[in-house]
């Protein structure tokens, strides 16, 4: 753990009033380049660990450690199915995360390093039932239990709206459901940062924008932001009173303010990221192979005081050094998702100047399995890994078990059957077997309302269905409510509306960047009977062809009843064309209820064919 929270918070309280005043009345430079900075002398991106060295210290060195993770998504239980392993090693589960954090802190302490544990957003939201059933209060309590100190918000922190995020941070019972666990809710003991989430009323961040911690008497500053594009990927209804500002301008503004108060070493916690690409076919967890993504340009615009950038959102792992605005290197990391990795960042500070002198980073797998003598991992069934009791943290397990026991009667109820694994992984055409199944389920659920086709957003499919999974002791192929909820955890409504054939084609054209404001390609998952082709090399607005429904070409002038979730229908994921529908009706229950009804309707459900879309180029 870092030094007592009170010291850093006391400074933050002293800084808060002048900081907010300056933010409102002063025009801090957008890029804010300071005076001469130490140039990086070692750019070793892709090595394990990544290492950056700056100018030699002038007044002696102070050593410290950051431990970080991102995109936890309430993964209290170890992930299952294809997501159970990281590069072949079974990993994850909060009682294992706690153990590995404790181990890494102990190693750092033995080396004379104090630890600050940080996150880069999406700790909550899109969570399994064990957390979601209690409005993610279990995850927040467990983040305190494992020793999290500071985290930025991510887009999923806004899944239930700004007011709910404030409650999660400050504490108090849910305004509708109360405190379902019966013992109240104290809120987050760690510090949530939201520098670029701005209240339209006050023109100020809704949560603290910065935090400061002391390492051997030297201040280290933290700025936390979510991606500027958050409004396009959360339900608009919950964020109508806030705006999301540019990540770089926001970070540099608050970084400039921190520097005015004497902070020269800074960490950006940002819920945006990048990804490695082959070759090699399976990059290492601490590599930086053929790296690209939005985080590259973000880092390129940052003040050089941001020596460390802890990123997220893409659910990918990497450890890189990337050039910042001065040309010097910043260390940029991501720990994948679901608490399966921890980034271990060792750093040194110049006692005299307060600047970073060196930084190294590597990702550590949160191993939870039992090795066989030959180095393989014990399994009770194909893809179902034995858990190592020697790696369990008792405190985290006791707290997690409290919620597991409370939700078990609901979570372990068998609701349907599958014939084999049904995966969410997209084929080259952008379609996935599970995406097909969910679209078919929503179509079946709304046939009585005249639905003729259904479309599902791929980002709403959060987990695969595993034939061998047996968390509640169910037989192979049986699907529990908890497993179905993990696939669709958002409690979206299922809505049906009328679109003309021309509007439907526009919806499909809006899957691709450049058409009517779309900035990210997202292939909607189609229900049975809907087929079409697309060519990404064609001009925007002319990429979709051969659009048919039940073998009949779609008539641009005819009306069609189209089912989606309400997130899409309200323009989520950039699908503003769906807002043009008429005659909207809402089915009873939630989207997960449609899936459950489909899984339990008869014979075991098989994977969707994932061949309804044809990619031409």
Secondary structure, 3 states (H helix, E strand, C coil): CCCCHHHHHHHHHHHHHHHHHHHHHCCCCCCCCCCCCCCCCCCCCCCCCEEEECCCCCCCEEEEEEEEECCCCCCCCCCCHHHHEECCEEECCHHHHHHHHHHHHHHHHHCCCEEEEEEECCCCCCCCHHHHCCCCHHHHHHHHHHCCCEEECCHHHHCCCHHHHHHHHHCCCECCCECCCCCCCCCCCCEEECCCEEECCCCCECCCCEEEEEECCEEEEEEEEECHHHHHCCCHHHHCCEEECCHHHHHHHHHHHHHHCCCCEEEEEEECCCECCCCCCCCCCCCCCCCECHHHHHHHCCCCCEEEEECCCCCCEEEEEEECCCCCEEEEEEECCCCCEEEEEEEEEECCCCCEEEEEEEEEECECECECCCCCECEEECCEECECHHHCCHHHHHHHHHHHHHHHHHHCCEEEEECCCECCCCCCCCCCHHHHHHHHHHHHHCHHHCCCEEEECHHHCCCCECCCCCCCCCCCCEEEHHHHHHHCCCCCCEEEEEEEHHHHHHHHHCCCCCCCCCCCCCCCEECCCEEEEECCCCCCCCCEEEEEECCEECCCCCEEEEEEEHHHHCCHHHCHHHHHCEEEEECCCCHHHHHHHHHCCCCCECCCCCCCEEECC
